[in-house]
């Protein structure tokens, strides 16, 4: 089924289309002229079929050599007329060839090709005993229409190529912007985790010094300090493994400022700042959170911060509810608002959501963002805590 679907969506080659058109025109001309039996026209015989093939089948190469195709078809059409066969539909052989020249070459070449096709088309009209004035008028109209339509086709094809090139350029530019955004976001996460690891190292250093100081005088305190060093060391290693699995930093990724590493205990301050900007925020925290890793708390804090920033950008003054709940094996943070219409959060290509998803992926979590059935928008982050 997949192979059949691929064949259905694969574009048909141009040479196959041209070959199909040439064969179809040959069959139509042969069918119409082959059944004609009337004086003074010569009956359709073997030579007529050969000349019809010479008039039609070269159209299969009209894209590769349009001028040569026009000359060959015009010569075959003149021989066809000289043998006394009914012109009929055979007139369209030189017309299609002239159209192809106009569509595939320059305007100057198109006008010059009229010198070849014009006398041939006039000869076909004269064979039908049309008065000279009428034959000339018919030839001028047919040549003019063929050249104009061919020119329009050439301009349309050129614009399509330009549009395709512009679309490809925009696609590449969008991919580059997306890649830069991902690199910037990942580097910012790395800088924040750097602060967390630095904090851990400071605690380890202090606890190790305390253990060494009281090693002989207070063994219980020393054992507690050593245990703390082990716990914090494991937490630090987990944080470093996560960031090393995620980040692939280029050499010239730019300068990124160091930032502090806030935790869940600072969410009330964040909510208060958002209230000061005109957004009614209701905050509900269900803990405890104190024993959670600092880097995990930072992830939750940044996702909530970005979600509330998106509310200000895209929903304006509305009622927003922020709930952070810890369960036995996970922590859930949800930010939802009741705005009647909310644009896609993150703005533009969706870099806000991109950053939140990168943070969720860092800890093996999941982030969902979607419109609510009763209006508004909701962002939910779920992170494992074990």
C-alpha positions as CSV (number, residue, x, y, z in Angstrom):
1,X,0.0,0.0,0.0
2,X,2.8,2.4,0.8
3,X,4.5,1.7,-2.5
4,X,1.2,2.3,-4.4
5,X,0.7,5.5,-2.5
6,X,4.2,6.7,-3.4
7,X,3.5,6.0,-7.1
8,X,0.3,8.0,-6.9
9,X,2.0,11.0,-5.3
10,X,5.1,10.9,-7.5
11,X,4.9,13.6,-10.3
12,X,4.7,12.4,-13.9
13,X,7.9,13.2,-15.9
14,X,7.5,15.9,-18.5
15,X,8.8,13.8,-21.3
16,X,6.1,11.2,-20.6
17,X,3.4,13.9,-20.7
18,X,4.8,15.2,-24.1
19,X,5.0,11.7,-25.5
20,X,1.4,11.0,-24.4
21,X,0.2,14.2,-26.0
22,X,2.0,13.4,-29.3
23,X,0.6,9.9,-29.4
24,X,-2.9,11.1,-28.6
25,X,-2.8,13.8,-31.3
26,X,-1.6,11.2,-33.8
27,X,-4.5,8.8,-33.0
28,X,-7.0,11.6,-33.2
29,X,-5.7,12.8,-36.6
30,X,-5.5,9.3,-38.0
31,X,-9.0,8.4,-36.8
32,X,-10.7,11.5,-38.2
33,X,-8.8,11.6,-41.5
34,X,-8.8,7.8,-42.0
35,X,-12.6,7.6,-42.1
36,X,-12.9,10.5,-44.7
37,X,-13.9,9.4,-48.2
38,X,-14.8,12.3,-50.4
39,X,-13.5,13.9,-53.6
40,X,-11.3,15.7,-54.5
41,X,-9.2,14.6,-51.5
42,X,-6.9,11.7,-51.7
43,X,-7.9,8.7,-49.6
44,X,-5.9,8.1,-46.5
45,X,-3.3,5.4,-47.2
46,X,0.0,4.2,-45.8
47,X,1.9,7.3,-46.8
48,X,-0.8,9.4,-45.1
49,X,-0.2,7.5,-41.8
50,X,3.5,7.9,-42.1
51,X,3.2,11.7,-42.8
52,X,0.7,12.0,-39.9
53,X,3.3,10.3,-37.6
54,X,5.9,12.8,-38.8
55,X,3.6,15.7,-38.1
56,X,2.6,14.5,-34.6
57,X,5.2,12.3,-33.0
58,X,8.1,14.9,-33.0
59,X,6.0,16.9,-30.4
60,X,7.4,14.4,-27.8
61,X,10.7,16.4,-28.1
62,X,9.2,19.8,-28.1
63,X,10.8,20.8,-24.8
64,X,14.3,19.7,-25.8
65,X,14.5,21.1,-29.4
66,X,11.4,23.3,-30.1
67,X,12.8,25.0,-33.2
68,X,13.9,21.7,-34.8
69,X,10.5,20.2,-34.0
70,X,8.8,23.1,-35.7
71,X,10.9,22.7,-38.8
72,X,10.4,19.0,-39.1
73,X,6.6,19.2,-38.5
74,X,6.2,22.1,-41.0
75,X,8.1,20.1,-43.7
76,X,6.1,17.0,-43.1
77,X,2.9,19.0,-43.2
78,X,3.9,20.6,-46.6
79,X,4.6,17.1,-48.0
80,X,1.2,16.0,-46.6
81,X,-0.6,18.8,-48.4
82,X,1.4,18.3,-51.6
83,X,0.2,14.7,-51.8
84,X,-3.4,15.9,-51.8
85,X,-4.6,14.7,-48.4
86,X,-7.3,16.4,-46.4
87,X,-5.7,19.1,-44.1
88,X,-8.3,18.6,-41.3
89,X,-6.8,18.3,-37.9
90,X,-3.3,18.1,-39.3
91,X,-3.2,21.9,-39.1
92,X,-2.7,21.6,-35.3
93,X,0.7,20.0,-35.7
94,X,2.5,23.2,-36.8
95,X,0.3,25.2,-34.5
96,X,1.3,23.2,-31.4
97,X,4.9,23.3,-32.6
98,X,4.7,27.1,-32.9
99,X,3.2,27.4,-29.4
100,X,6.0,25.2,-28.0
101,X,8.6,27.5,-29.5
102,X,6.9,30.6,-27.9
103,X,6.7,28.8,-24.6
104,X,10.2,27.4,-24.5
105,X,12.3,30.2,-26.1
106,X,12.7,34.0,-26.1
107,X,10.1,36.4,-27.5
108,X,12.5,37.3,-30.3
109,X,12.8,33.6,-31.3
110,X,9.1,33.2,-31.1
111,X,8.5,36.0,-33.6
112,X,11.2,34.7,-35.9
113,X,9.5,31.2,-35.8
114,X,6.4,32.8,-37.3
115,X,8.3,33.2,-40.5
116,X,8.5,29.4,-40.7
117,X,5.1,28.5,-39.5
118,X,3.2,31.3,-41.2
119,X,3.6,30.2,-44.8
120,X,2.9,26.6,-43.8
121,X,-0.4,27.5,-42.2
122,X,-1.3,29.7,-45.1
123,X,-0.7,26.8,-47.5
124,X,-3.1,24.7,-45.5
125,X,-5.8,27.4,-45.6
126,X,-5.3,27.8,-49.4
127,X,-5.6,24.1,-49.9
128,X,-9.2,24.4,-48.5
129,X,-9.9,27.0,-51.2
130,X,-10.3,29.8,-48.7
131,X,-10.0,33.2,-50.4
132,X,-6.5,34.8,-50.1
133,X,-7.7,37.5,-47.7
134,X,-9.4,35.0,-45.5
135,X,-6.4,32.7,-45.6
136,X,-4.1,35.5,-44.6
137,X,-6.5,36.6,-41.8
138,X,-6.8,33.0,-40.5
139,X,-3.0,32.6,-40.6
140,X,-2.4,35.9,-38.7
141,X,-5.0,35.1,-36.0
142,X,-3.7,31.5,-35.5
143,X,0.0,32.6,-35.3
144,X,-0.9,35.5,-33.0
145,X,-2.9,33.3,-30.6
146,X,-0.2,30.6,-30.6
147,X,2.6,33.1,-29.9
148,X,0.6,35.0,-27.2
149,X,-0.5,31.9,-25.4
150,X,3.0,30.4,-25.6
151,X,4.5,33.7,-24.2
152,X,2.0,33.6,-21.3
153,X,2.9,30.0,-20.6
154,X,6.6,30.9,-20.6
155,X,6.0,33.8,-18.1
156,X,3.9,31.6,-15.9
157,X,6.5,28.9,-15.8
158,X,9.2,31.5,-15.0
159,X,7.1,32.9,-12.1
160,X,6.5,29.4,-10.8
161,X,10.2,28.7,-10.8
162,X,10.9,32.0,-9.0
163,X,8.1,31.2,-6.5
164,X,9.6,27.7,-5.9
165,X,13.0,29.2,-5.4
166,X,11.6,31.8,-3.0
167,X,9.7,29.1,-1.1
168,X,12.8,26.9,-0.8
169,X,14.8,29.9,0.5
170,X,12.1,30.7,3.1
171,X,12.1,27.1,4.2
172,X,15.8,27.1,4.7
173,X,15.7,30.4,6.5
174,X,12.9,29.0,8.8
175,X,14.9,25.9,9.5
176,X,17.9,28.1,10.4
177,X,15.9,30.3,12.7
178,X,14.4,27.2,14.3
179,X,17.9,25.7,14.8
180,X,19.2,29.0,16.2
181,X,16.3,29.2,18.6
182,X,16.9,25.6,19.8
183,X,20.6,26.3,20.3
184,X,19.9,29.5,22.2
185,X,17.3,27.8,24.4
186,X,19.5,24.8,25.1
187,X,22.5,27.0,25.9
188,X,20.3,29.0,28.3
189,X,19.3,25.8,30.0
190,X,23.0,24.8,30.3
191,X,23.8,28.2,31.8
192,X,21.1,27.8,34.4
193,X,22.1,24.2,35.2
194,X,25.6,25.5,35.6
195,X,24.4,27.7,38.5
196,X,22.6,24.7,40.0
197,X,25.8,22.5,39.7
198,X,27.9,25.3,41.1
199,X,25.6,25.5,44.1
200,X,25.8,21.8,44.6
201,X,29.6,22.0,44.5
202,X,29.6,24.7,47.1
203,X,27.5,22.6,49.5
204,X,29.7,19.6,48.8
205,X,32.8,21.6,49.6
206,X,31.3,22.9,52.9
207,X,30.0,19.5,54.0
208,X,33.3,17.8,53.1
209,X,35.2,20.5,55.2
210,X,32.8,20.0,58.1
211,X,33.3,16.2,58.0
212,X,37.0,16.6,58.0
213,X,36.9,19.0,60.9
214,X,34.7,16.9,63.2
215,X,35.9,13.5,61.9
216,X,37.4,12.6,65.3
217,X,35.5,14.7,67.8
218,X,31.9,14.2,66.4
219,X,31.7,11.1,64.2
220,X,27.8,11.3,64.0
221,X,28.0,14.8,62.5
222,X,30.8,13.7,60.2
223,X,28.7,10.7,58.9
224,X,25.8,13.1,58.3
225,X,28.0,15.4,56.3
226,X,29.4,12.6,54.3
227,X,25.9,11.3,53.5
228,X,24.9,14.8,52.4
229,X,27.9,14.9,50.1
230,X,26.9,11.6,48.5
231,X,23.3,12.7,48.0
232,X,24.2,16.0,46.4
233,X,27.0,14.4,44.3
234,X,24.5,11.9,42.8
235,X,22.0,14.7,42.1
236,X,24.7,16.8,40.4
237,X,25.7,13.8,38.2
238,X,22.1,13.3,37.2
239,X,21.8,16.9,36.2
240,X,25.0,16.8,34.2
241,X,24.0,13.6,32.4
242,X,20.7,15.1,31.4
243,X,22.2,18.2,29.9
244,X,25.0,16.3,28.2
245,X,22.5,14.1,26.5
246,X,20.5,17.1,25.2
247,X,23.0,19.7,24.3
248,X,25.2,19.9,21.1
249,X,26.7,23.4,21.2
250,X,28.2,25.1,18.1
251,X,31.3,27.2,18.5
252,X,29.8,30.5,17.6
253,X,26.5,30.3,19.5
254,X,26.8,33.9,20.8
255,X,27.0,35.3,24.3
256,X,24.4,34.3,26.9
257,X,24.1,36.0,30.2
258,X,24.3,34.0,33.4
259,X,21.0,33.9,35.3
260,X,20.0,32.9,38.8
261,X,18.3,29.5,39.3
262,X,14.8,30.2,40.9
263,X,12.8,27.4,42.3
264,X,9.1,26.7,43.2
265,X,9.3,28.8,46.3
266,X,9.6,31.9,44.1
267,X,6.4,31.2,42.1
268,X,4.3,33.5,44.5
269,X,6.7,36.4,43.6
270,X,6.3,35.6,39.9
271,X,2.5,35.5,40.2
272,X,2.5,38.8,42.0
273,X,4.5,40.5,39.3
274,X,2.1,39.2,36.7
275,X,-0.8,40.5,38.7
276,X,0.8,43.9,38.6
277,X,0.6,43.8,34.8
278,X,-3.1,43.4,34.8
279,X,-3.6,39.6,34.7
280,X,-5.7,38.1,37.5
281,X,-3.6,35.1,38.6
282,X,-4.7,32.4,41.0
283,X,-1.8,30.3,42.3
284,X,-2.2,26.9,44.1
285,X,0.8,25.0,45.3
286,X,0.4,21.5,46.7
287,X,3.8,20.2,48.0
288,X,6.1,19.4,49.6
289,X,8.7,20.7,47.1
290,X,11.8,21.2,49.3
291,X,13.4,17.9,48.6
292,X,13.1,18.1,44.8
293,X,16.3,18.7,42.8
294,X,17.0,22.3,42.1
295,X,17.3,21.8,38.4
296,X,13.9,20.2,38.3
297,X,12.4,23.0,40.2
298,X,14.0,25.4,37.8
299,X,12.4,23.6,34.9
300,X,8.9,23.9,36.4
301,X,9.5,27.5,37.3
302,X,10.6,28.5,33.7
303,X,7.7,26.6,32.1
304,X,5.2,28.4,34.3
305,X,7.0,31.7,33.6
306,X,6.9,31.2,29.9
307,X,3.2,30.1,29.9
308,X,2.2,33.2,31.9
309,X,4.2,35.4,29.6
310,X,2.3,33.9,26.7
311,X,-0.9,34.8,28.4
312,X,0.1,38.4,28.6
313,X,1.2,38.4,24.9
314,X,-1.7,36.6,23.4
315,X,-4.7,36.7,25.8
316,X,-4.3,40.0,27.5
317,X,-6.2,40.8,30.7
318,X,-8.0,37.6,31.7
319,X,-8.3,35.2,34.6
320,X,-5.4,32.7,34.8
321,X,-5.1,29.8,37.1
322,X,-1.7,28.3,38.0
323,X,-1.6,24.9,39.8
324,X,1.5,23.0,40.8
325,X,0.8,19.7,42.4
326,X,3.3,17.0,43.5
327,X,2.2,13.4,43.4
328,X,4.1,10.3,44.6
329,X,6.1,9.8,41.4
330,X,5.6,13.0,39.4
331,X,5.0,16.8,39.6
332,X,2.3,18.5,37.5
333,X,2.2,22.1,36.6
334,X,-0.8,23.6,34.7
335,X,-1.4,27.1,33.5
336,X,-4.8,27.9,32.0
337,X,-6.8,31.0,31.2
338,X,-10.4,31.8,30.2
339,X,-9.7,34.2,27.3
340,X,-12.3,33.8,24.5
341,X,-9.7,33.8,21.8
342,X,-6.0,32.9,22.2
343,X,-3.4,32.9,19.5
344,X,-0.9,30.1,19.2
345,X,1.5,30.7,22.2
346,X,5.1,31.5,21.6
347,X,4.6,33.8,18.7
348,X,5.8,33.4,15.2
349,X,7.3,30.0,14.5
350,X,6.4,28.8,18.1
351,X,9.7,29.4,19.9
352,X,8.0,29.7,23.3
353,X,6.5,26.3,23.0
354,X,9.8,25.0,21.6
355,X,11.6,26.1,24.7
356,X,9.1,24.6,27.1
357,X,9.2,21.3,25.3
358,X,13.0,21.3,25.4
359,X,12.9,21.7,29.1
360,X,10.3,19.0,29.5
361,X,12.4,16.6,27.4
362,X,15.5,17.3,29.6
363,X,13.8,15.5,32.5
364,X,11.9,12.9,30.5
365,X,8.7,14.7,30.9
366,X,5.8,15.8,28.7
367,X,4.3,19.1,27.8
368,X,0.9,19.7,26.2
369,X,-0.5,22.9,25.0
370,X,-4.0,23.2,23.5
371,X,-7.2,25.3,23.4
372,X,-9.7,24.4,26.1
373,X,-13.2,23.2,24.9
374,X,-14.9,26.0,26.9
375,X,-12.6,28.7,25.7
376,X,-9.1,29.8,26.6
377,X,-5.8,27.9,26.5
378,X,-4.1,25.5,28.8
379,X,-0.4,24.4,29.1
380,X,0.4,21.4,31.2
381,X,3.8,20.1,32.2
382,X,4.3,16.6,33.7
383,X,7.7,15.6,35.1
384,X,8.7,12.4,36.8
385,X,10.3,12.9,40.2
386,X,11.7,9.4,40.6
